[in-house]
């Protein structure tokens, strides 16, 4: 298993970029979310999820957030809460093994990473 230094981005899974500002860049306060915020911040969570559902970066954003765990301990990414991302990582590890990130990277050299990740997580 490859371990990346805390706070560094996995080289094969860079953060997706957009030519135009994304909603999380325009209204970052909506996407500010920690464990246990579900009841307190439900309206903001629902608005963030609606924004993510319309974002063209969502599949790559989710993959980036799952792989780069140390960079995404809080916040909403692709409509997911920190707790949901933990569950998705657990499912990927159960299906692909503890080195699931590198398994995905290997599987996706020829294909789009987000496509195969969605297949594996569902
Ligand atoms: S999908 Fe990702 S990049 Fe797009 S608005 Fe949501 S958090 Fe931002």
Boltz pocket constraint, residues with backbone or C-beta under 6 A from the ligand:
constraints:
  - pocket:
      binder: B
      contacts: [[A, 22], [A, 23], [A, 24], [A, 25], [A, 31], [A, 48], [A, 51], [A, 52], [A, 53], [A, 55], [A, 56], [A, 57], [A, 58], [A, 61], [A, 62], [A, 76], [A, 77], [A, 78], [A, 79]]
      max_distance: 6.0
